[in-house]
Amino acid sequence: MTTRFDPDLAKKAVRFFSEQLQHTKGMWNGQPFELLPWQQKDVIEPLFGRVKDDGTRQYKTVYVEVPKKNGKSPLAAGIGLYLLFAEKEPGAEIYSAACDREQASIVFNQAAEMVQRNKKLASRCKVLDSTKRIIHTGNNKGSFYRVLSSDTKAKHGFNPHAVLFDELHAQPNRNLFDVLTVGTGAARRQQIVFIITTAGWDRNSICWELHERARKVKEGITDDPTFLPVIYAADDDDEWTDEEVWKKCNPSLGHILNIEEFRTHCKLAQELPSEENNFRRFR
């Protein structure tokens, strides 16, 4: 496969975030969505900038593993909106999937709020909060952004342009993942399966399977130019109390994460053995 980096396509995606979207939570509420360095360089630019000779995207699967509070949900929401509004895929079906409706709604609710704060985007769609859908009503009618969860009854007949899986490690089984990714998208030229999750512990899960594939692609053990691995995690021999390890695992540290909170939690974990596992898993 011959591929190249198209800086114009990468810049288009980056600009969509900063020019069309706003943050909706916390101290950044109302501010333009300026991508963090890791979000831009490790995810958005390669995902939307790397293309094949025919101009379609190189990557079909993106696996992002990062601890909590590093900006997962707004990033996934923004990607979903970019795919819905900026790519003009005919009849685009964008699915935001998670273990249950509540978890899946986290990304959707941020996406819906981002749309409602932008008059241009809001004029081109209808947000249906009751059914958790954003329906394109502009020049790309038939396109939509929809929430799906493992407890959804109807799980067949999908033709996704993109599937956004939030917290894949929490899926009770692999059924929803398989329904949305196996044998779907045959009519799509550049379908994306975008997974963003914290680390899981069940080695018999679909998340662990994808984690291992991502690790092997990243380390060069497996050759798959269509798979983009983005993993922020400690190695087995890393010292969990080392601040450099915290930075290695948390790319948003110093941006939206405060290192003083890590220091306080680490001190507590050293004093209370029961808290050490929480620190190791969630920090």
DAWO-V673643 format. One record per pair of residues at least 6 apart in sequence whose C-alpha atoms are under 6 Angstrom apart, sorted by the first residue. I is the first residue (numbers start at 0). J is the second residue. D is the distance in Angstrom with one decimal. If there is no record, write none. Layout:
i/j/d
I/J/D
I/J/D
//
This chain:
i/j/d
2/50/5.5
2/51/4.4
3/49/5.7
3/50/5.6
4/48/5.4
4/49/4.5
5/48/5.0
8/48/5.2
9/44/4.7
9/47/5.4
9/48/4.3
16/32/5.4
17/31/5.3
17/32/4.7
17/33/5.0
20/32/5.5
20/113/5.7
21/29/5.5
21/30/5.4
21/31/4.4
21/32/4.8
21/113/5.9
22/28/4.9
22/29/5.5
22/30/5.6
22/32/5.5
49/57/5.5
50/56/4.3
50/57/4.7
51/57/5.5
57/225/5.6
58/225/4.2
58/226/5.6
59/191/4.8
59/225/5.3
60/191/5.8
60/192/4.8
60/193/5.9
60/226/4.9
61/193/4.8
61/194/5.9
61/226/5.9
61/227/4.7
62/194/4.8
62/228/5.2
62/229/6.0
63/194/6.0
63/195/4.6
63/229/4.7
63/230/5.8
64/195/5.9
64/196/5.1
64/197/5.4
64/230/4.8
65/197/5.2
65/231/5.2
66/197/5.0
66/281/5.7
66/282/6.0
69/251/5.3
72/106/5.2
76/106/5.3
76/110/4.8
90/141/4.7
90/142/4.3
91/142/4.4
91/160/5.4
92/142/5.7
92/143/5.4
92/159/4.7
92/160/5.2
93/144/4.5
93/159/6.0
93/160/5.9
93/161/4.9
93/162/6.0
94/144/5.8
94/145/5.0
94/146/5.8
94/162/4.8
95/146/4.8
95/147/6.0
95/163/4.8
96/103/5.5
96/146/6.0
96/147/4.7
96/148/5.3
96/163/5.9
96/164/4.8
97/103/4.7
97/148/5.0
97/164/5.8
97/165/5.3
98/148/5.4
98/149/5.2
98/169/5.8
98/170/4.7
99/148/4.7
99/149/5.7
100/148/5.4
114/120/5.7
114/121/5.5
115/121/5.4
123/135/6.0
123/136/5.3
123/137/4.6
124/134/5.3
124/135/4.3
124/136/4.7
125/133/5.7
125/134/5.2
126/133/4.5
131/146/5.7
132/144/5.5
132/145/4.5
133/143/5.5
133/144/5.0
134/143/4.4
135/142/5.3
135/143/5.6
149/175/5.7
158/183/5.6
158/184/5.0
159/184/5.6
160/190/4.8
161/190/5.5
161/191/4.6
161/192/5.8
162/192/4.8
163/193/4.8
163/194/5.9
164/194/4.6
165/195/5.3
165/196/5.8
166/196/4.1
167/196/5.7
167/206/5.6
168/199/5.0
168/206/5.0
173/205/5.6
213/228/4.8
215/221/5.2
217/228/6.0
231/248/4.6
232/248/4.6
233/248/6.0
268/274/4.7
268/275/4.5
//
